[in-house]
Amino acid sequence: MNVKTKLAAFAMAGAIVAAPVFAQNDVPALPGQVDVSRVAAGSYAADPLHTLVGFRVNHFGFNDYFGIFGGVTGTLQIDPANPSAASVDVTIPVADVTVAAQGLKDHLLRAGEDGGDPDFFGPDPAAARFTSTSVAMTGDTSANITGNLTLNGVTKPVVIAAEFTGAGANPMSQVQTLGFEGRTTIKRSDFGVDAFIPLVSDEVELDITAAFEKQ
């Protein structure tokens, strides 16, 4: 290998090594960052296109199936100087449930036979609603949110383990946006939805992802 060929080989090797570094430096920062200093005090509204409540139940002991409630609306009041005073009030349209197959959705929303109670929600279910009553910080960016969940005409206390996941300006609208995720488990029998227990699990895992826009 002559000197010219060696130099070309070294240059190529250097480019290969440096390429990932340059590529990483070219990646723009995400608009939303887990940075409490970015949170502006005030009133926020839920973004219904990006706020979802997922549910998960076990089916006959074989496997879990899950679905999503979208179109969530509501408000968040927050002051980063006093996060324990934050409050949230959201409404979840049960009738807009999304599942893998139309047949399952029809089952969730069908009327009871011969005028009896429906197996699950019925054909015209009222929206669910969660209203917080207290916020207890569990870390710099996490909290337990206690509140009242109204579902199927029944109101019960629920505790949501919540995590702050990002703040910043939405690059499409330039609106200041806050992101959160939360998890909790409820018993559907507590809310009068008790068909097929225990074949279909009584416990329902709720997985929440929420975006709130500054008003």
N, C-alpha and C positions, 0 to 999 in steps of 0.2 A: 504494500500500500504506500503510494507516494505521499509527499507532504500535503499536496492540495487535497487529495482524497481524505487524508486524516483530518484536516481542518474542516472539511465539509461534514464529516461524520460527527466531529465534536459539536459543530454548530447545530446539527439536527438533534443530537442528544440533548443539548441545552434547551432547544425549543420545546422538546417533548416534556422535559422536567418543568419548564416555566409555564407551559400552557395552562395547567390547572390553576396556578396562582393568578394569572391574568384573568382567567375565566371567573374565578371567585371574586376578584376585585371589580369585575364588570357587572356583577349581579346587584341590582338596586335593592335598597333596604325595603322591607315590607312596610306599607303605610301604617299598619297597626302594630304596636309594640307593647309588651308587658311592662309599662312604665307608669307608675301612679302619678308622677308629676305631669303627665299629659291629660289627666282627668280634670275637666272643668266642672265646677259646681253648677247645679241647676236641674232643670227638668228635661227628661229624655222620653222619646216615644219608641216603642218597639217597632223594628223593621219587619213587617209581616212576611217579606220575601226571604228573610234570612234568620228567622226565629222559628225553631222547630222543637216539638216534644216527641221523642221516640218512646215507644213502649215495647216491652219484651215479656212474653209469657212462655211457659213450658207446655208442650202439646203431647199429652198421653205418655209422658216419660220418655218419648223418643228424641225430641229436639225442641229447641226454642223457635218460635216465630215472632216476628216483630212488625210494627207499622209506625206510621208517623202522623202526627197532627201538625198541620201547618196553618198559615194565615193568622198567626198569633198577633193580637193587638194589646196595647196597654201602655203604662207609664212607669218610669223610674225616676225617683228623686234621690239625688246623691250629692254629698259634699265630701271631697277627699280629706278634708280636715277633721271630719267627724263621720267616718264610714258607718259606725254603729247606728247612726240616725237615719240611714238610707231606708227607702221604702219602695216596694214594687207592687204593682197591681196589673195583672194580665188576664186576658180572656182567650180561651182556646176553643175554636169551633169544632166540636166533636163530629159533626156531620161531614166535615171535610177530611175525614180519616183516609190515609193512603196505605194500602196493603198490596201484596204481590199479585193477587188475583181478584177479579171482579166478584166471583162467587163468594169469597170470604167477606168482602165489603158488604155485599147484599145480606149476608148472615148477620154481621155486626149491626146493621141498620134496619133489619126487617121487623115487622110487627109480630106480636105474640099470636100464636095460633088460637082460633076460636075466641078471640077477645082477651086471651090471657096475657100475662106479662111477657115482654120480649126476652129472648135469651141474653141479649147484651144491651144495646143502647136504644133500640127502636127506630122507627122511620124518621122521626123529627126531634132528635135529642137537643136539649138545651145546651148551650155552650158551657164548658167548664170555666172556673175562675179561681185564680190563686191571688190572695191578698196577704202580704206580709204583716206580721205583728211585731217582729223583733229581728235584729241582726247581731250576731255574736262573732266577732273576728276570731279566726283560728290561726291566722298567719298574716304576713304582709299583704298577700293577694288572695286569701281564702277566707270564707266565712260560712257559718251555719245560719241559714235564713229560715226562721220559723214563721208559719203563716197558716191561713185557713184555705183548704181546697174544697171547693164546691163542685161536685160531680154527680150527675144523675139525681139532682135534687137533694143531695145529702152533703153536709159540711163537716169536715173533720180536720184536726190539726195535722200538719205535715212539716217535716224539717228537710230542707234541701241543702246538701253540701255543695257550695258554690265556689267557683274559681274565676278570678278576673283574668281574661285571656288577651286583652289588647285594647289600645286606645290610639286614636289618630284621626286624620281627615280621610274620608272616603275619596279615593282618587277620581271617581266618576262624578260625584255630586259636590265634593269639597265639604260635606257636612261632617262635623265632629261626631265620631262614632265610638261606642264602648262595646266590648265583647265579653261575654261570660259563658261558662258552662256549669251545669249542675246535675246532680244525681240524687235520686231518692227511691225508696221502695214503698209501695202502698199495698194494702189488701183490697182487692176489688169487692170482696164481700162486705167490707165496711161501707161501701157506697151502693149496696143493693144490686150489684152485678155479680151474681153468684152461680150462674149456670155452669154445669159440668165440673164443679170442684169435687174431688182433687184431680180429675183426669186432665183438665186444663187448670194450670196452677192458680191458686188464689193470689199469690204474691205477683205483683207486676213491677218490673224495674222501669223507671222513667229516666231517660237520658235527655237532658235539655241543652240546647245551644241557642244563645240569644244575642241579638245585636240591637243596640239602642242608639237612636240618633238625637242629637241636641236640638232642642226646640227654641 
